[in-house]
Amino acid sequence: MKVDSASLAKAFARGREKAAQSKAISLETVIKDQAAGLRKAYPALADMDIPSELLKLDRERMANPPDTAKFPETRGLPELLREERRGFLSACGGNELLLAHAYTWQFFYSRRINTRYLPGVMQRCDGCTAVFIPNSTERGPLYGRNWDITLNPWARSLMEPPRKAADGKRVMWIKGVSCNLFLDDEPGEIFPVDPFLLLPADCTAHAADAAEFLYRYRDFWGPGNHILVDRNHDSVAIEKANVRMGIRKSDHGASAVTAMSFVIPEMHKFKTKCDRRSVEKRGWTIEEAPDWYYWRGADKRYERLLKLTKDANRRGANLMDMASIVTDHAVPYPDRVCLAGEFRHPKIPRGNEEWTGVSHSEVLEGPNRRMLFYVAENGKACYDSPPYLVPGVGVRLKPEWKKGTRPLPKKAKKPRPTIHMEYPKIRVMF
């Protein structure tokens, strides 16, 4: 990467902006709550000084830059990252713990906690689903997404529909869902490298090229399941553990993923091995373990999701077809795609049921850009209330689109964004 006075100034400004975002969400409270949550969930961490361990790992990461012969795209990156972090510190009053949390917390959780420790009882895991269908009758490709959560106050505060849907730009984009593994591998590379920032422009036309680049950098990112869509409306599905990564070619351009399951054979075999070990090390059998019950249910959901996506893409889908996939509840739990508080296992306390809190379906390009936004509310599943109809940027809603929907609230409080992050060469969807 180019290092000059201008790029250093931009890096410094990036750090200050990141610190401002952290301050806006009261990150010190978040750190305290997350540390308390880890100690409660993982018995072996009861006496661990988690903030100190986080600081230690963050410093260790910064002391181990990547080999530029192996990763030539990282040339100059350490210098820029140090300047970015200097900007962060200047804006947060020199608080190193806030810095370590902003840059290392997710790495700490997935590459140190989940690799070395086991929870006493099952942790709540967000399910989530993402779908891409290029063969559409809407004059633009379709995107669908479920956010599966426990309906706590924090989650409810993030369930207001966005004010505008897709902007219609033709870009490479990616969307991921959760898939953390207990007793996963630890990577050999630990420096804070964001491969999406380094993605070359010549990778954006073909999803396979971008996936190959991300595979080479697989130690630095993940875990999770992702759909990656290129500028030609082809896609791949990526199943990612800490280090291991599988790539599944699209079915005529369409891809879909759901959380906490792998279907690529070598990835599925590895996850099942980790799952079984984690159950046995806690003294359970697979028949009584709530984790095992949940994971195998996710396998069934994945199988159904892929079939529904394949069928819709091959016949040519409209927006309601996509909505039918992500709000699918035509079969009993756990096969169904959309969740509505089904009780997972007798060992899981009441109040921790998983719901599809938000489901949205969207036309991404063309004159018919719009979104159907479903919300779980008043104790009802998201599909039991009319969806909000959200227009694409610059699109006027047609009368025929409004049937069976409801308009946006007149006053916006905290609308969900539609884009999580915008890199120079790739967009991360929300």
N, C-alpha and C positions, 0 to 999 in steps of 0.2 A: 504494500500500500504506500502511496505517496506521502512523504513526511516533509512538510515545509511550514513556514510560519502560518499560512492560511489554514492548512489542515489541522495544525496544532490548536489554532484559535477555535476552529469548529469543534474539535474534541473537547476542549475546555468548556465551551458553551453547552455541549451535549450533556456533560456531567452536571452542570448547574441546573439544567432543565430537569434531568432525572431526579436530582435532589429536591427540586421544587415539587415534583409529583409525589415523591415519598413523604414530604412534609404535609402535603394536602390530605393524605390518607392516614395521618397519625401513625407513622411506621413504628415508632417506639412502642406504642400499645400493641401493634401487630406482633412485633418480636416477642414481647412478654407473653402474649396469648399463645403464640405458636410454640414457644418453649414449654409452657405449662401443658399444652395439648400433647406434645411429644412425651413428656415425662409421665403423663397419665396413661397414654396409649401403650408405651413401651416400658415394661417394668424395669428392664436393665438400665434405663436412663434416669431413674428416680433421683440419683445423686450426681448426675452429670452437670457440670457447669456449661450449659449449652452455648451461651454467648461466647465464652472463652474458646470453646472448641470451634465455633464458627469463625472467630477471628483468626485462630491458628490455621485453619484450612484456607481461608482467604489469602493469608500471607504466603502460605506454601504454594498456592496456585500462581501467584504473581512471581514467585521465584523460579518457576519452571516453564519458561517460554518454549514454544514448539520449535522443532528443527526446521529451518527454512528450506533445507534440501528436500525434505519430505513434504513440507507444506509451504511451497513457495509463495502462495497468496498471502501468507501471514507476515511477509517481510515488511518491517516498519510498524506492525501492529502493536507490539509491546510499548513502544514509545508513545503512540497515540493513546493507548489505553491508560497508561500512567498519567497522561495529561488530562484525559477525561475524568479519571478518578480524583485528580487534584482539583478539578472544577467542582466535582461533587462535594468534596470536603470543604471547599471555600464557601459553599452555599448552605452547608448543614452545620456550620460551627465547629468543624473538625472532628465530628463524631465518627470514629472508625467503625463502631458497631453498626451504625446505619449504613455505612459504606459496604461493609462485609455482607450485610443482609441483602442489599440491593443487587450485589454482583455474584453472591455465592450461595444464598439460601437454598435455591432449588437444587443446585449441585450437591450441597451438603445433605439434603434430604434423600435424594435418589442414589447418590454414589457413596454415602457413608452410613446413613441410618438404615435404609432398606437393604443394604448389602451385608450389614453386620449384626443387625438386631431384628427381633420379631415382636410384634404387638401381643399383648396378653389376650385381647379379644379382637374381633374383626374391626378394622377401621372402616368408616364410611368412605366409599369410593364413588366419585361422580361417574355415572355411566356414560352418557353422551354418544351422539351419532352424527356423522357427516356424510352427505351424498352429493354426487355430481352426475348430471345427465345432460349430454350435449345434444341428443336427438330429440328436439323439442318442436312442438307446433306453435310455440310462442314467439318465433323469430328471434330467439336468443336462448342460450343454455340455462339450465336450472340448477339451483343449489338448495339443499335442505340441511337443517341443523337442529338437533335436540340438545338441550342443556338439562341433564338429569342431576337432581340435587335433593337434599333434605330441605324441606320448606321452613327454614329458620328465618329470623328477621333479616339477617344479612342478605340471604338469597332473595327474599321478597323485595328488598330495596333495589335490586338489579333486574327487575322484571317488567319495567315500563317499555312499551314499544319505541323503536327509533322514530325520529320524525321524517327521515328520508331513507329510501332504500338505495339500490345500486346506482353508481354514477355512470355505468356503461363503458368504462375504460377497458380496453383489451390488454390485460397484463397477465403474467404468470402469477398464480396464487397458491396458497397452501392453507389447509385447515387441519388441526390435530385434535385428538381426544385422548383421554387418560389411558395409560397402561403401565403403571408401576408394578414391578415384580419384587417380592421379598426374596432375599438371598441372591440377588442379581450379581453379575460380574462388576468389578471396578475397573474403570478405564486406565490405561497407561498414560494418556495425555490428560492433564488437568488444568492447563492454562485457560483463562476465560476467553475463548474464541467463539464468536457467533458466526457459523458458516453462512447464514443467510445474508449477512452483511458482505461477505466475500464472493457471493455467487457471480460468476462471470456472465456478461451479457449474452455470449454465444450459447449459453445453456437454456435461455428462456424460451426458445422456439420449440424445444422438444423435452417433454417431461422425463424421458429416459436419460437424457444428458444431465439434467439437474439432479436426478436421483443418483446417478453415478458419482457426481461431485459430492453430494451429501454422504454417500457411502464412504468415500475416502476420508471424510471428516467425521465419521460416526462416533468417535470417542468424545467429541466436543459437544454433542447435542442429544436431546431425547431425555427420557423415554416417552413413547406415545405412539398412537396410530394416526396416520395422516393420509389425506388425499392431496395430491399435487397435480395442478392443472396448468398446461402450457398455453401459449398464445394461439395455438392452432386447435384448441379445444380437445386435445388428447389428455390423458391422465394416467397416473399410476397410483397404486395404494402402497404405502410404506408402513411396515410393522417394525417398531423400534424398541429394543431393550436398551440398557445402558450402553452396551458395546455392540451387540449383535443387531443385525438389520436385514430384513427381508423386503424384497420389492415384488409386487404383484402387478402384472400388466393389466391394462384396462380391458373391459369387455366392450368392444366397439366404442371406446372413448369414455365409457362410464366407470365410475369407481365409487365405493362406499366403504366406510369403516365404522366400527363401534368400539366401545371401551372395554378394557379388561379381558381381551381375548385376542389370540392370534390364530389365523387359519392357514398361513403359509406353512407347509409341513415341517420344515426344520425349526421355525419359530414356535409353532404349536408344541412340538416335542420338547423344546427347551423350557417353555413356560410351564408345561404340565409337570416336568421334572422339578422345577423350582417350587411350584405349588405344592406338590406332594411332600417335598422335603420340609417346607415351612409348616405344614400341618403336623407331620410326624414329630418334628423338633419341639412342638408345643404340647405333645402328649395326647393328641387327638387321633381318631381314625377319620378317614375321609367321609364315612357315613354320618358322623356327628359334627364335623367342622362347618361352621356357617360360611367360611371363606370358600371352601370347596363347592358348596351348594351354589354360591353366587357366581363363581368363575365358570362353572359348567353351564349355568343358565345364560351367561354372556355368550358362550359358544353357540348356544341354540339361537339366541337373538341375532348373532352375526350371520349364521346360515340363512335365516329367513330374510334378513335385510339384503343380502347379496342376490337372492332369488327375485325379490320384489324389484330391485334396481335393474337387474338384467331384463326382466320382462317389460318394464316400463320403457326402457331405452330402446329396446328392439321394435316396439310397436309405435314409438313416437309419443312423447308425453307432453301434457300441458301442466299448468301450475297446480291444478287440483290433483293431478296424478302424483306429483311430488309430495304434496301435502298428505295424500293418502298413505304414502310410504312412511314418512317420518311420524305421522300420528297413528300408525297401524296398531290396532288393538282387536283385530278380528280373530285372534287365537289366544288361548290362555297364556298367562305368565308361566315360564319365563321366555317363551318363544317370541312373544309380541315385541315390537320395536319401541312402542311408546309406553311409558310406565305411569302408573296411577296409584302409588302407595301400596302396592301388593306387599304383604308381609313376607320377607325373604326366608326367615328361619326362626324357630322358637327361641334361640339364644340371643337374637337381636332385640333389644328393648323397644317397646312402643315409643313412637316419636322419632325414630330413625329410619322410617320408611323412605324409599327413594321414589321421587316423582319426576316426570318430565315437566319441569317448572315452566320452561319456555320451548316452543317448537316454532321454527320459522321456515318458510319456503319462499323462494325468490327467483324471479327472472333477472338474470345478470346483465344482459345486453339487449339492444334494440328498442323499438318504440313502445313495447309492452312491459317495460321494467316496472316491477311492483313486488311487494312482499305481503304474504299472509303470516300474521304474527299471532300465535296461539299462546294463551297463558293459563296456568292452573290457578284457580281462585275460588274462594268460598267453599273449599272442601271438594271441588269438582275437578275432574281431569281436564287437561288443557283442551281436549277435543270436544268437551261438552259445552263449551261457550263459543259464540261466533268469533272468528279471528279479526284482529285489527287489520285494516287495509292501509298499507304504507306505500305512497308513490315513489317511484325512482326519481333521482335528481332531475328536475326539469320536465317531468312527465305529468300531464294532466290526467286524472283518473276518469276512465270511461264509465258511463252509467251501468253497463252490463257487468263490469267487474265488481260492483258494489253488492250484488245479490248475495245474501247469506253472510255478509261481513258487518263490521261496525267501524265507524270513523275513529280517527285518533282523538285522544283526550284534548280538550280545548287548551288546557294549560300543561306545559311540559315541566316536569319536576326533575327527573333523572333518567332520561331516555338511554336505552342501551346503544352503544356504538355499533356500527356494522363492520368496521375495520379495526383489528387489534393493533397492527403495526404496519407501517409502510416503509419498506427498504428500497434502495435505489433500483433493484432488479426484481423484486418479488414482494407481493402483498400477503400479509397474514390476516385471514378472515377472522371475525369475532364469532 
